[in-house]
Amino acid sequence: MKKREQSTQNEMLEGAKLIGAGAATIALAGAAVGIGNVFSSLIHSVARNPSLAKQLFGYAILGFALTEAIALFALMMAFLISFVF
């Protein structure tokens, strides 16, 4: 009887880990939308004022890097949940 309870508990823990890792990867979709917004705004801004293209590109790369960092943190959390805990 005790062995069956332990097996059930391990299965529930494994299921919770998978749900947690899946929830952590939802942030990757948000980061993809954010990166799309950054470059969409860049295209619109350059179309409105082409003389500022060089300065705006620098800002766009900064926005891309910060948004991508959030995605990498979310991916790291998903891997930690999956393989460490």
Residue frames relative to the residue before (quaternion, step in Angstrom):
aa qw qx qy qz dx dy dz
M 1.0000 0.0000 0.0000 0.0000 0.00 0.00 0.00
K 0.6714 0.5002 -0.3053 0.4537 3.57 0.91 -0.90
K 0.6309 0.5406 -0.3328 0.4460 3.59 1.04 -0.76
R 0.6371 0.5251 -0.3211 0.4640 3.58 1.03 -0.76
E 0.6456 0.5124 -0.3178 0.4687 3.61 0.98 -0.80
Q 0.6455 0.5108 -0.3176 0.4706 3.57 1.01 -0.82
S 0.6465 0.5180 -0.3183 0.4609 3.59 0.97 -0.82
T 0.6504 0.5072 -0.3050 0.4761 3.57 0.99 -0.86
Q 0.6537 0.5106 -0.3139 0.4619 3.57 0.98 -0.81
N 0.6510 0.5065 -0.3162 0.4687 3.60 0.98 -0.78
E 0.6468 0.5123 -0.3191 0.4662 3.58 1.01 -0.76
M 0.6486 0.5052 -0.3151 0.4742 3.58 1.02 -0.77
L 0.6383 0.5206 -0.3224 0.4664 3.57 1.02 -0.77
E 0.6512 0.5065 -0.3095 0.4729 3.58 0.98 -0.84
G 0.6449 0.5147 -0.3126 0.4706 3.59 1.01 -0.77
A 0.6502 0.5070 -0.3132 0.4712 3.57 1.01 -0.81
K 0.6218 0.5353 -0.3386 0.4607 3.58 1.06 -0.73
L 0.6728 0.4941 -0.3010 0.4611 3.57 0.92 -0.86
I 0.6375 0.5115 -0.3253 0.4755 3.58 1.01 -0.75
G 0.6563 0.5119 -0.3065 0.4617 3.59 0.97 -0.85
A 0.6598 0.4930 -0.3103 0.4747 3.58 0.96 -0.84
G 0.6424 0.5146 -0.3212 0.4683 3.59 1.02 -0.74
A 0.6527 0.5019 -0.3160 0.4714 3.58 0.99 -0.78
A 0.6436 0.5220 -0.3299 0.4521 3.59 1.05 -0.70
T 0.6733 0.4990 -0.3096 0.4492 3.60 1.05 -0.58
I 0.4657 0.6620 -0.4549 0.3715 3.60 1.23 -0.12
A 0.6015 0.5768 -0.3528 0.4255 3.58 1.11 -0.66
L 0.5731 0.5898 -0.3874 0.4167 3.61 1.15 -0.47
A 0.6313 0.5150 -0.3347 0.4736 3.58 1.05 -0.68
G 0.6427 0.5185 -0.3175 0.4662 3.57 1.02 -0.76
A 0.6449 0.5102 -0.3211 0.4699 3.55 1.03 -0.75
A 0.6257 0.5316 -0.3391 0.4592 3.59 1.03 -0.72
V 0.6443 0.4998 -0.3168 0.4844 3.58 1.00 -0.79
G 0.6455 0.5309 -0.3159 0.4491 3.58 1.00 -0.82
I 0.6534 0.4952 -0.3134 0.4792 3.58 0.96 -0.83
G 0.6263 0.5300 -0.3318 0.4656 3.57 1.02 -0.73
N 0.6554 0.5073 -0.3091 0.4664 3.58 1.00 -0.80
V 0.6206 0.5486 -0.3476 0.4394 3.59 1.00 -0.80
F 0.7483 0.4013 -0.2366 0.4723 3.58 0.73 -1.00
S 0.5732 0.5545 -0.3817 0.4672 3.57 1.17 -0.43
S 0.6602 0.4934 -0.3003 0.4802 3.56 0.98 -0.84
L 0.6105 0.5458 -0.3495 0.4552 3.57 1.08 -0.69
I 0.6663 0.5005 -0.3068 0.4598 3.59 0.87 -0.92
H 0.6627 0.4982 -0.3097 0.4655 3.58 0.93 -0.86
S 0.6726 0.5054 -0.3032 0.4475 3.58 0.95 -0.88
V 0.6635 0.4850 -0.3094 0.4784 3.58 0.95 -0.81
A 0.6234 0.5308 -0.3459 0.4583 3.59 1.04 -0.65
R 0.6855 0.4761 -0.2859 0.4708 3.59 1.05 -0.69
N 0.8094 0.0349 0.0191 0.5859 3.59 1.02 -0.82
P 0.1819 -0.8412 0.4996 0.0984 3.61 0.19 1.22
S 0.5980 0.5921 -0.3745 0.3893 3.61 1.09 -0.51
L 0.7003 0.4414 -0.2681 0.4928 3.62 1.19 -0.40
A 0.2965 0.8083 -0.4769 0.1772 3.59 1.25 0.20
K 0.6681 0.5109 -0.3164 0.4387 3.60 0.88 -0.90
Q 0.6781 0.4760 -0.2907 0.4786 3.60 0.89 -0.89
L 0.6670 0.5021 -0.3074 0.4566 3.59 0.94 -0.84
F 0.6152 0.5464 -0.3544 0.4443 3.58 1.05 -0.67
G 0.6239 0.5347 -0.3337 0.4620 3.59 1.04 -0.72
Y 0.6563 0.4932 -0.3015 0.4849 3.57 0.99 -0.82
A 0.6429 0.5263 -0.3241 0.4524 3.58 1.01 -0.78
I 0.6502 0.5002 -0.3207 0.4735 3.58 0.98 -0.79
L 0.6217 0.5234 -0.3392 0.4737 3.61 1.03 -0.70
G 0.6623 0.4952 -0.3024 0.4740 3.60 0.94 -0.86
F 0.6268 0.5307 -0.3273 0.4673 3.56 1.04 -0.79
A 0.6754 0.5047 -0.3009 0.4457 3.59 0.86 -0.95
L 0.6740 0.4863 -0.3040 0.4657 3.59 0.90 -0.83
T 0.6558 0.4977 -0.3109 0.4749 3.58 0.99 -0.78
E 0.6573 0.5030 -0.3075 0.4694 3.58 0.99 -0.80
A 0.5986 0.5579 -0.3630 0.4457 3.59 1.09 -0.62
I 0.6279 0.5220 -0.3356 0.4698 3.58 1.01 -0.75
A 0.6495 0.5119 -0.3172 0.4642 3.58 0.98 -0.82
L 0.6640 0.4982 -0.3145 0.4604 3.59 0.95 -0.79
F 0.6217 0.5205 -0.3438 0.4735 3.60 1.06 -0.66
A 0.6503 0.5072 -0.3172 0.4683 3.59 0.97 -0.79
L 0.6510 0.5042 -0.3128 0.4735 3.58 0.98 -0.81
M 0.6257 0.5310 -0.3279 0.4680 3.57 1.04 -0.78
M 0.6498 0.5073 -0.3217 0.4658 3.60 0.96 -0.81
A 0.6369 0.5248 -0.3310 0.4575 3.58 0.98 -0.79
F 0.6727 0.4792 -0.2984 0.4783 3.59 0.95 -0.83
L 0.6328 0.5222 -0.3396 0.4599 3.59 1.00 -0.73
I 0.6517 0.5039 -0.3166 0.4702 3.57 0.94 -0.85
S 0.6978 0.4961 -0.2805 0.4339 3.56 0.90 -0.92
F 0.8436 0.2735 -0.0942 0.4524 3.57 0.71 -1.05
V 0.7104 0.4484 -0.2788 0.4653 3.63 1.10 -0.45
F 0.7666 0.3544 -0.2048 0.4948 3.59 0.81 -0.94
